[in-house]
Amino acid sequence: NVCGNGTARTQTLSVAAIQAGLISGPTNTCGMTTATYSVTSVGTGYTYNWSLTLAGWSILTGQGTNTITVHIPTTTNATTYSGQVRVTTTNTCGSTSLYRTTTITACHNSIAMNNGSESISNTFSNIYPNPTSSEFTIDVTSDMDKDVIVEVYDVLGNLVIHEKHQIVSGTNTMKTNIEQYKNGMYFVRLLDVDSNVIHSQTVIKQ
């Protein structure tokens, strides 16, 4: 009042943290050894706390920021595995938001895809040329006449080619055309009619 200022009365305020938006990044990491995940910035003064529930995964860079790069291990004991990438935000008041999550699935890799037993121990296979721009050749040497199946998977684990061939005792040559498909890495499996994997190999289309 006109005589001066009174003693201040104070009230401590805490501002709720803002939940991060949707996480951007690959949801299927087949064939990848690193990946980047990010969320849109919720404003200044925020720390981003990332966590991973996928076995063997680790954060390489970016913890505390809205973008991280993660290390993806090679799995040899399963054809698929899944888990979550999660993030919360913490503001300068110390308030932490709810989690934002995205589920990640890893598909077949070149090692895990070889999950069958070789049915004929003296069957030999070779795939070439690699890389290729149009088609690849599979040379198969066997000691008996039999049917075999050629499967080609893209990096998302989708079966794009399924071919059945008859081979005879001796050396056989089979050709598979992938010219119509996008450039990148593909997984090729050669199986017998009982679905035992005879040979598996990655092929690059360029």
GROMACS elastic network, one bead per residue, 0.5 to 0.9 nm:
[ bonds ]
;  ai    aj funct       b0    kb
    1     4     6  0.54154   500
    1     5     6  0.64084   500
    1     6     6  0.79973   500
    2     5     6  0.84095   500
    5     8     6  0.84549   500
    6     9     6  0.89512   500
   13    93     6  0.86326   500
   14    93     6  0.59658   500
   14    94     6  0.82852   500
   14    95     6  0.74694   500
   15    91     6  0.80349   500
   15    92     6  0.87324   500
   15    93     6  0.64329   500
   15    94     6  0.86889   500
   15    95     6  0.69490   500
   16    90     6  0.89855   500
   16    91     6  0.79669   500
   16    93     6  0.81589   500
   16    94     6  0.88483   500
   16    95     6  0.57070   500
   16    96     6  0.74123   500
   16    97     6  0.73351   500
   17    46     6  0.83408   500
   17    89     6  0.65130   500
   17    90     6  0.60112   500
   17    91     6  0.57260   500
   17    92     6  0.89548   500
   17    93     6  0.83940   500
   17    94     6  0.82564   500
   17    95     6  0.53128   500
   17    96     6  0.54551   500
   17    98     6  0.84362   500
   18    42     6  0.67283   500
   18    43     6  0.89117   500
   18    46     6  0.89961   500
   18    88     6  0.88201   500
   18    89     6  0.67817   500
   18    90     6  0.81561   500
   18    91     6  0.82270   500
   18    96     6  0.80767   500
   18    97     6  0.57866   500
   18    98     6  0.81938   500
   19    42     6  0.79073   500
   19    87     6  0.88930   500
   19    88     6  0.67175   500
   19    89     6  0.63910   500
   19    96     6  0.84255   500
   19    97     6  0.50431   500
   19    98     6  0.57395   500
   19    99     6  0.70912   500
   19   100     6  0.70383   500
   20    23     6  0.80929   500
   20    39     6  0.64980   500
   20    40     6  0.71941   500
   20    41     6  0.76175   500
   20    42     6  0.64978   500
   20    48     6  0.85943   500
   20    66     6  0.89105   500
   20    87     6  0.73719   500
   20    88     6  0.66589   500
   20    89     6  0.65559   500
   20    97     6  0.78573   500
   20    98     6  0.82386   500
   20    99     6  0.78246   500
   20   100     6  0.62097   500
   21    39     6  0.58246   500
   21    40     6  0.62058   500
   21    41     6  0.83054   500
   21    42     6  0.79838   500
   21   100     6  0.71182   500
   22    38     6  0.84806   500
   22    39     6  0.61840   500
   22    40     6  0.78954   500
   22   100     6  0.68802   500
   22   101     6  0.77791   500
   22   102     6  0.79444   500
   23    37     6  0.65189   500
   23    38     6  0.55924   500
   23    39     6  0.50251   500
   23    40     6  0.81864   500
   23    85     6  0.83370   500
   23    86     6  0.83605   500
   23    87     6  0.84115   500
   23   100     6  0.73028   500
   23   101     6  0.70225   500
   23   102     6  0.64163   500
   24    27     6  0.87646   500
   24    36     6  0.82652   500
   24    37     6  0.54909   500
   24    38     6  0.52641   500
   24    39     6  0.62286   500
   24    40     6  0.88071   500
   24   102     6  0.85737   500
   25    35     6  0.73137   500
   25    36     6  0.59500   500
   25    38     6  0.67911   500
   26    29     6  0.63143   500
   26    35     6  0.71233   500
   26    36     6  0.77498   500
   26    37     6  0.76295   500
   26   104     6  0.76099   500
   27   102     6  0.76604   500
   27   103     6  0.66076   500
   27   105     6  0.60934   500
   27   106     6  0.80670   500
   28   104     6  0.58137   500
   28   106     6  0.51831   500
   28   107     6  0.69019   500
   28   155     6  0.84681   500
   28   156     6  0.62829   500
   28   157     6  0.87251   500
   29    32     6  0.53785   500
   29    33     6  0.80135   500
   29    34     6  0.84414   500
   29    35     6  0.76396   500
   29    72     6  0.79756   500
   29   104     6  0.74875   500
   29   105     6  0.66961   500
   29   106     6  0.50141   500
   29   107     6  0.71500   500
   29   155     6  0.80479   500
   29   156     6  0.76070   500
   30    33     6  0.86531   500
   30   105     6  0.81434   500
   30   106     6  0.50825   500
   30   107     6  0.50807   500
   30   108     6  0.65066   500
   30   109     6  0.62128   500
   30   155     6  0.54526   500
   30   156     6  0.60804   500
   30   157     6  0.73115   500
   31    74     6  0.86736   500
   31   106     6  0.84888   500
   31   107     6  0.83165   500
   31   108     6  0.82473   500
   31   109     6  0.61093   500
   31   110     6  0.80354   500
   31   155     6  0.61953   500
   31   156     6  0.86146   500
   31   185     6  0.78314   500
   32    35     6  0.71261   500
   32    71     6  0.89982   500
   32    72     6  0.68550   500
   32    73     6  0.87303   500
   32    74     6  0.87601   500
   32   155     6  0.88938   500
   33    70     6  0.84340   500
   33    71     6  0.60158   500
   33    73     6  0.64248   500
   33    74     6  0.75646   500
   34    60     6  0.88446   500
   34    69     6  0.67704   500
   34    70     6  0.54625   500
   34    72     6  0.53585   500
   34    73     6  0.85675   500
   35    68     6  0.83658   500
   35    69     6  0.56205   500
   35    70     6  0.54517   500
   35    71     6  0.69318   500
   35    72     6  0.74340   500
   36    67     6  0.70536   500
   36    68     6  0.56525   500
   36    70     6  0.63540   500
   37    66     6  0.83727   500
   37    67     6  0.57279   500
   37    68     6  0.54494   500
   37    69     6  0.64693   500
   37    70     6  0.79747   500
   37    85     6  0.83319   500
   38    65     6  0.87221   500
   38    66     6  0.54845   500
   38    68     6  0.63399   500
   38    69     6  0.88390   500
   39    42     6  0.85481   500
   39    66     6  0.54844   500
   39    67     6  0.66446   500
   39    87     6  0.87507   500
   40    66     6  0.68536   500
   40    67     6  0.87743   500
   41    44     6  0.79702   500
   41    46     6  0.85060   500
   41    65     6  0.88257   500
   41    66     6  0.63011   500
   42    46     6  0.74187   500
   42    66     6  0.89388   500
   42    89     6  0.84588   500
   43    46     6  0.66658   500
   44    47     6  0.89779   500
   44    91     6  0.86033   500
   45    90     6  0.84629   500
   45    91     6  0.58701   500
   45    92     6  0.58948   500
   46    64     6  0.85606   500
   46    65     6  0.84134   500
   46    89     6  0.62258   500
   46    90     6  0.55071   500
   46    92     6  0.66900   500
   47    63     6  0.87796   500
   47    64     6  0.51158   500
   47    65     6  0.62668   500
   47    66     6  0.80139   500
   47    88     6  0.83211   500
   47    89     6  0.55676   500
   47    90     6  0.51393   500
   47    91     6  0.64388   500
   47    92     6  0.84244   500
   48    63     6  0.69383   500
   48    65     6  0.52174   500
   48    66     6  0.58438   500
   48    67     6  0.86589   500
   48    87     6  0.64961   500
   48    88     6  0.58174   500
   48    90     6  0.65427   500
   49    63     6  0.65249   500
   49    64     6  0.55707   500
   49    65     6  0.78181   500
   49    66     6  0.86736   500
   49    86     6  0.82039   500
   49    87     6  0.53634   500
   49    88     6  0.52025   500
   49    89     6  0.61265   500
   49    90     6  0.76010   500
   50    59     6  0.83679   500
   50    62     6  0.89659   500
   50    63     6  0.63092   500
   50    64     6  0.73956   500
   50    65     6  0.87925   500
   50    66     6  0.88497   500
   50    68     6  0.80715   500
   50    85     6  0.73622   500
   50    86     6  0.56221   500
   50    88     6  0.67018   500
   50    89     6  0.88894   500
   51    58     6  0.87461   500
   51    59     6  0.82141   500
   51    63     6  0.89991   500
   51    84     6  0.83128   500
   51    85     6  0.61351   500
   51    86     6  0.52159   500
   51    87     6  0.63316   500
   51    88     6  0.88564   500
   52    55     6  0.82213   500
   52    57     6  0.68579   500
   52    58     6  0.72415   500
   52    59     6  0.81171   500
   52    83     6  0.76038   500
   52    84     6  0.59341   500
   52    86     6  0.62702   500
   52    87     6  0.89179   500
   53    56     6  0.88759   500
   53    57     6  0.78772   500
   53    82     6  0.86177   500
   53    83     6  0.53166   500
   53    84     6  0.52452   500
   53    85     6  0.66554   500
   53    86     6  0.81719   500
   54    57     6  0.56511   500
   54    58     6  0.86516   500
   54    81     6  0.81153   500
   54    82     6  0.65372   500
   54    84     6  0.63810   500
   54    85     6  0.79010   500
   54   104     6  0.82370   500
   55    58     6  0.87879   500
   55    73     6  0.85273   500
   55    81     6  0.88320   500
   55    82     6  0.87870   500
   55    83     6  0.79903   500
   56    71     6  0.83682   500
   56    72     6  0.72465   500
   56    73     6  0.60200   500
   56    74     6  0.88166   500
   56    75     6  0.89814   500
   57    70     6  0.68288   500
   57    71     6  0.56035   500
   57    72     6  0.52815   500
   57    73     6  0.63118   500
   58    69     6  0.87737   500
   58    70     6  0.55670   500
   58    71     6  0.52782   500
   58    72     6  0.73088   500
   58    73     6  0.88236   500
   59    62     6  0.76071   500
   59    63     6  0.71501   500
   59    68     6  0.68540   500
   59    69     6  0.60668   500
   59    71     6  0.62480   500
   60    63     6  0.81988   500
   60    68     6  0.73804   500
   60    69     6  0.55315   500
   60    70     6  0.51989   500
   60    71     6  0.62673   500
   61    67     6  0.83686   500
   61    68     6  0.55643   500
   61    69     6  0.53167   500
   61    70     6  0.71948   500
   62    65     6  0.53604   500
   62    66     6  0.73236   500
   62    67     6  0.56247   500
   62    69     6  0.65037   500
   63    66     6  0.79399   500
   63    67     6  0.76464   500
   63    68     6  0.61656   500
   63    69     6  0.87295   500
   64    67     6  0.84114   500
   64    68     6  0.86021   500
   64    89     6  0.88676   500
   65    68     6  0.71932   500
   66    87     6  0.88302   500
   74   109     6  0.77576   500
   74   111     6  0.84052   500
   74   112     6  0.88563   500
   75    78     6  0.65730   500
   75    79     6  0.79877   500
   75    80     6  0.85442   500
   75    81     6  0.85887   500
   75   109     6  0.76695   500
   75   111     6  0.78201   500
   75   112     6  0.67811   500
   76    79     6  0.77664   500
   76   109     6  0.82334   500
   76   111     6  0.59798   500
   76   113     6  0.87138   500
   77    80     6  0.89981   500
   77   111     6  0.89588   500
   77   112     6  0.65077   500
   77   115     6  0.86794   500
   78    81     6  0.69055   500
   78   108     6  0.81788   500
   78   112     6  0.60101   500
   78   113     6  0.84943   500
   78   115     6  0.83124   500
   79   106     6  0.81742   500
   79   107     6  0.62693   500
   79   109     6  0.71948   500
   79   111     6  0.88657   500
   79   112     6  0.52341   500
   79   113     6  0.61822   500
   79   114     6  0.89466   500
   79   115     6  0.78060   500
   80   105     6  0.69823   500
   80   106     6  0.54720   500
   80   108     6  0.61020   500
   80   109     6  0.86631   500
   80   112     6  0.84486   500
   81   104     6  0.84108   500
   81   105     6  0.58701   500
   81   106     6  0.55915   500
   81   107     6  0.72694   500
   82   103     6  0.70334   500
   82   104     6  0.54253   500
   82   106     6  0.63050   500
   83   102     6  0.84463   500
   83   103     6  0.56566   500
   83   104     6  0.54517   500
   83   105     6  0.68293   500
   84   101     6  0.63436   500
   84   102     6  0.55383   500
   84   104     6  0.57068   500
   84   105     6  0.87391   500
   85   100     6  0.84026   500
   85   101     6  0.56849   500
   85   102     6  0.54763   500
   85   103     6  0.65258   500
   85   104     6  0.72117   500
   86    99     6  0.62652   500
   86   100     6  0.55973   500
   86   102     6  0.66367   500
   86   103     6  0.88338   500
   87    98     6  0.84102   500
   87    99     6  0.55250   500
   87   100     6  0.53445   500
   87   101     6  0.65985   500
   88    96     6  0.66474   500
   88    97     6  0.55069   500
   88    98     6  0.59963   500
   88   100     6  0.63927   500
   89    95     6  0.81723   500
   89    96     6  0.56193   500
   89    97     6  0.53440   500
   89    98     6  0.78290   500
   89    99     6  0.81399   500
   90    93     6  0.79194   500
   90    94     6  0.59019   500
   90    95     6  0.54191   500
   90    97     6  0.64407   500
   91    94     6  0.54227   500
   91    95     6  0.56455   500
   91    96     6  0.68451   500
   91    97     6  0.86944   500
   92    95     6  0.74321   500
   93    96     6  0.89280   500
   96    99     6  0.89959   500
   97   100     6  0.88335   500
  106   109     6  0.82645   500
  106   156     6  0.82073   500
  106   157     6  0.85613   500
  107   155     6  0.77331   500
  107   156     6  0.64976   500
  107   157     6  0.53819   500
  108   111     6  0.79971   500
  108   112     6  0.59732   500
  108   113     6  0.53947   500
  108   153     6  0.86299   500
  108   155     6  0.81604   500
  108   156     6  0.83681   500
  108   157     6  0.61205   500
  108   187     6  0.83320   500
  109   112     6  0.53064   500
  109   113     6  0.57824   500
  109   114     6  0.87303   500
  109   155     6  0.83976   500
  109   157     6  0.86957   500
  109   187     6  0.76203   500
  109   202     6  0.88340   500
  110   113     6  0.54990   500
  110   114     6  0.70613   500
  110   187     6  0.64325   500
  110   188     6  0.84587   500
  110   200     6  0.68312   500
  110   201     6  0.62055   500
  110   202     6  0.62510   500
  111   114     6  0.56664   500
  111   115     6  0.80241   500
  111   200     6  0.80046   500
  111   201     6  0.85143   500
  112   115     6  0.59176   500
  113   116     6  0.82030   500
  113   187     6  0.83288   500
  113   189     6  0.77707   500
  113   197     6  0.84175   500
  113   200     6  0.71098   500
  114   117     6  0.80914   500
  114   189     6  0.78439   500
  114   196     6  0.88608   500
  114   197     6  0.60540   500
  114   198     6  0.82389   500
  114   199     6  0.72923   500
  114   200     6  0.60110   500
  114   201     6  0.88917   500
  115   196     6  0.80997   500
  115   197     6  0.69265   500
  116   119     6  0.86813   500
  116   191     6  0.87745   500
  116   195     6  0.73952   500
  116   198     6  0.79220   500
  117   120     6  0.89881   500
  117   196     6  0.54535   500
  117   197     6  0.60044   500
  117   198     6  0.73840   500
  118   121     6  0.61758   500
  118   123     6  0.83817   500
  118   191     6  0.85281   500
  118   192     6  0.85997   500
  118   196     6  0.58903   500
  118   197     6  0.56643   500
  118   199     6  0.79527   500
  119   123     6  0.85257   500
  119   191     6  0.89286   500
  119   192     6  0.73342   500
  119   194     6  0.85261   500
  119   196     6  0.61621   500
  119   197     6  0.76839   500
  119   198     6  0.69351   500
  120   123     6  0.56347   500
  120   142     6  0.80096   500
  120   143     6  0.84569   500
  120   192     6  0.89720   500
  120   198     6  0.77482   500
  121   124     6  0.84082   500
  121   198     6  0.87453   500
  122   141     6  0.80663   500
  122   142     6  0.65499   500
  122   143     6  0.70172   500
  123   140     6  0.69943   500
  123   141     6  0.55848   500
  123   143     6  0.70652   500
  123   198     6  0.73893   500
  124   139     6  0.79782   500
  124   140     6  0.56502   500
  124   141     6  0.50755   500
  124   142     6  0.66895   500
  124   198     6  0.81687   500
  124   199     6  0.81167   500
  125   138     6  0.66512   500
  125   139     6  0.55001   500
  125   141     6  0.64527   500
  125   142     6  0.88619   500
  125   190     6  0.84550   500
  125   198     6  0.78852   500
  125   199     6  0.64882   500
  126   137     6  0.80107   500
  126   138     6  0.55237   500
  126   139     6  0.52033   500
  126   140     6  0.67377   500
  126   199     6  0.83351   500
  126   201     6  0.89747   500
  127   130     6  0.74236   500
  127   136     6  0.66951   500
  127   137     6  0.55911   500
  127   139     6  0.65843   500
  127   188     6  0.89084   500
  127   201     6  0.76811   500
  127   203     6  0.82254   500
  128   131     6  0.77979   500
  128   132     6  0.79329   500
  128   135     6  0.88470   500
  128   136     6  0.54543   500
  128   137     6  0.52869   500
  128   138     6  0.66409   500
  128   139     6  0.84484   500
  128   203     6  0.84163   500
  129   132     6  0.56430   500
  129   135     6  0.80591   500
  129   136     6  0.56863   500
  129   137     6  0.68738   500
  129   203     6  0.86005   500
  130   133     6  0.89192   500
  130   136     6  0.73333   500
  130   202     6  0.86635   500
  130   203     6  0.58204   500
  130   204     6  0.61076   500
  130   205     6  0.79333   500
  131   136     6  0.86046   500
  131   203     6  0.62684   500
  131   205     6  0.58560   500
  131   206     6  0.65961   500
  132   135     6  0.62755   500
  132   136     6  0.65202   500
  132   178     6  0.87609   500
  132   179     6  0.88314   500
  132   203     6  0.77217   500
  132   204     6  0.63547   500
  132   205     6  0.52099   500
  132   206     6  0.60374   500
  133   136     6  0.86463   500
  133   178     6  0.78321   500
  133   179     6  0.63237   500
  133   183     6  0.81717   500
  133   204     6  0.83903   500
  133   205     6  0.54504   500
  134   176     6  0.87046   500
  134   177     6  0.58748   500
  134   178     6  0.55129   500
  134   180     6  0.79039   500
  134   181     6  0.89913   500
  134   205     6  0.74383   500
  134   206     6  0.83225   500
  135   175     6  0.66848   500
  135   176     6  0.54353   500
  135   178     6  0.54614   500
  135   179     6  0.64289   500
  135   205     6  0.86399   500
  136   174     6  0.84808   500
  136   175     6  0.57834   500
  136   176     6  0.55699   500
  136   177     6  0.66212   500
  136   178     6  0.78585   500
  136   203     6  0.83675   500
  137   173     6  0.67591   500
  137   174     6  0.56411   500
  137   176     6  0.64709   500
  137   177     6  0.89166   500
  138   172     6  0.80989   500
  138   173     6  0.57777   500
  138   174     6  0.51183   500
  138   175     6  0.62482   500
  138   176     6  0.80417   500
  139   171     6  0.68078   500
  139   172     6  0.56349   500
  139   174     6  0.64716   500
  139   175     6  0.88397   500
  140   167     6  0.80179   500
  140   170     6  0.80447   500
  140   171     6  0.56168   500
  140   172     6  0.50612   500
  140   173     6  0.63937   500
  140   174     6  0.79725   500
  141   167     6  0.87802   500
  141   168     6  0.85951   500
  141   169     6  0.73087   500
  141   170     6  0.52954   500
  141   172     6  0.61458   500
  141   173     6  0.88501   500
  142   145     6  0.75371   500
  142   146     6  0.86861   500
  142   167     6  0.80120   500
  142   168     6  0.71754   500
  142   169     6  0.52823   500
  142   170     6  0.53644   500
  142   171     6  0.66294   500
  142   172     6  0.81709   500
  143   168     6  0.79372   500
  143   170     6  0.60826   500
  143   171     6  0.89602   500
  144   167     6  0.81836   500
  144   168     6  0.60255   500
  144   170     6  0.74853   500
  145   166     6  0.75174   500
  145   167     6  0.56579   500
  145   169     6  0.50666   500
  145   170     6  0.85860   500
  146   165     6  0.86067   500
  146   166     6  0.59682   500
  146   167     6  0.55951   500
  146   168     6  0.64522   500
  146   169     6  0.82146   500
  146   192     6  0.79977   500
  146   193     6  0.84837   500
  147   164     6  0.69660   500
  147   165     6  0.56849   500
  147   167     6  0.60960   500
  147   168     6  0.86846   500
  147   191     6  0.89246   500
  147   192     6  0.64400   500
  147   193     6  0.63192   500
  148   163     6  0.84036   500
  148   164     6  0.58459   500
  148   165     6  0.53289   500
  148   166     6  0.62881   500
  148   167     6  0.72186   500
  148   190     6  0.68273   500
  148   191     6  0.56439   500
  148   193     6  0.60513   500
  148   198     6  0.89592   500
  149   162     6  0.69651   500
  149   163     6  0.55367   500
  149   165     6  0.61179   500
  149   166     6  0.87422   500
  149   189     6  0.80444   500
  149   190     6  0.57096   500
  149   191     6  0.51032   500
  149   192     6  0.61080   500
  149   193     6  0.69356   500
  149   195     6  0.83605   500
  150   161     6  0.75107   500
  150   162     6  0.57642   500
  150   163     6  0.50589   500
  150   164     6  0.63690   500
  150   165     6  0.77435   500
  150   176     6  0.84481   500
  150   188     6  0.71462   500
  150   189     6  0.58754   500
  150   191     6  0.65679   500
  151   159     6  0.69851   500
  151   160     6  0.76778   500
  151   161     6  0.55090   500
  151   163     6  0.66027   500
  151   164     6  0.89509   500
  151   187     6  0.80850   500
  151   188     6  0.57082   500
  151   189     6  0.51244   500
  151   190     6  0.64788   500
  151   191     6  0.79398   500
  152   158     6  0.84339   500
  152   159     6  0.59365   500
  152   160     6  0.57421   500
  152   162     6  0.67525   500
  152   186     6  0.65690   500
  152   187     6  0.56120   500
  152   189     6  0.64769   500
  153   156     6  0.77196   500
  153   157     6  0.55675   500
  153   158     6  0.53163   500
  153   160     6  0.56239   500
  153   161     6  0.71688   500
  153   185     6  0.89956   500
  153   186     6  0.56196   500
  153   187     6  0.50329   500
  153   188     6  0.65049   500
  153   189     6  0.83916   500
  154   157     6  0.54677   500
  154   158     6  0.54971   500
  154   159     6  0.67515   500
  154   160     6  0.67935   500
  154   184     6  0.83058   500
  154   185     6  0.68369   500
  154   187     6  0.64448   500
  155   158     6  0.73861   500
  155   184     6  0.81094   500
  155   185     6  0.64034   500
  155   186     6  0.61014   500
  155   187     6  0.74642   500
  157   187     6  0.86004   500
  159   162     6  0.73287   500
  160   181     6  0.88521   500
  161   176     6  0.86777   500
  161   178     6  0.86072   500
  163   176     6  0.84947   500
  164   193     6  0.89819   500
  165   174     6  0.79233   500
  167   170     6  0.84278   500
  167   171     6  0.83508   500
  167   172     6  0.61808   500
  167   173     6  0.86145   500
  168   171     6  0.75784   500
  168   172     6  0.69977   500
  169   172     6  0.81953   500
  177   180     6  0.79314   500
  178   181     6  0.55804   500
  178   182     6  0.85186   500
  178   205     6  0.75543   500
  179   182     6  0.79593   500
  179   183     6  0.88604   500
  179   205     6  0.79829   500
  181   184     6  0.87830   500
  181   205     6  0.80569   500
  182   205     6  0.73362   500
  182   206     6  0.81470   500
  183   204     6  0.74467   500
  184   203     6  0.84331   500
  184   204     6  0.56471   500
  184   205     6  0.51927   500
  184   206     6  0.64850   500
  185   202     6  0.67011   500
  185   203     6  0.58348   500
  185   205     6  0.62587   500
  185   206     6  0.88153   500
  186   201     6  0.85562   500
  186   202     6  0.56275   500
  186   203     6  0.52148   500
  186   204     6  0.62089   500
  186   205     6  0.74418   500
  187   200     6  0.72625   500
  187   201     6  0.59917   500
  187   203     6  0.62430   500
  187   204     6  0.88146   500
  188   199     6  0.81981   500
  188   200     6  0.55804   500
  188   201     6  0.53489   500
  188   202     6  0.59471   500
  188   203     6  0.69246   500
  189   197     6  0.68017   500
  189   198     6  0.75935   500
  189   199     6  0.58412   500
  189   201     6  0.66712   500
  189   202     6  0.87846   500
  190   195     6  0.89505   500
  190   196     6  0.85081   500
  190   197     6  0.59494   500
  190   198     6  0.54225   500
  190   199     6  0.51008   500
  190   200     6  0.62848   500
  190   201     6  0.89744   500
  191   194     6  0.76463   500
  191   195     6  0.54047   500
  191   196     6  0.53459   500
  191   198     6  0.52231   500
  191   199     6  0.71165   500
  191   200     6  0.88032   500
  192   195     6  0.53912   500
  192   196     6  0.55310   500
  192   197     6  0.67518   500
  192   198     6  0.68618   500
  193   196     6  0.74289   500
  194   197     6  0.89251   500
  195   198     6  0.89279   500
  197   200     6  0.71948   500
